Amino acid sequence: MNKRFTVEESNLISIFMEEGIDSDVGGRKNVINGINKTLKHLEDDEMVELSLCVLAKFKELTDHEFMKMEFVAAE
C-alpha cells in the first residue's frame, strides 16, 4: 500500500494501470492522460473530486518515484 495515496485513489489508479499502462517512464503521464480523458464523462461529483485529487498528486510525482510504486486495487 502506498502511504501517499488513499485506498480509493489507489483503486482509481489501478484501473488505469490495468488498461495496459505499465509502470515505466511515461506511465505516470499515461495515467494522467487517461484520467483527464475520463473526467469529461464523469457525472458523479465524488468521482470527479477523487480524480482531481489523484491528478494533483500525480503532477507532484516524478516518473522515477512513480516507477517505485505499486498500485493494487483493494477488494
Summary of the structure (lengths in Angstrom):
residues: 75
radius of gyration: 11.4
end to end distance: 12.8
largest distance: 33.0
contacts: 179
relative contact order: 0.24
helix: 63%
strand: 0%
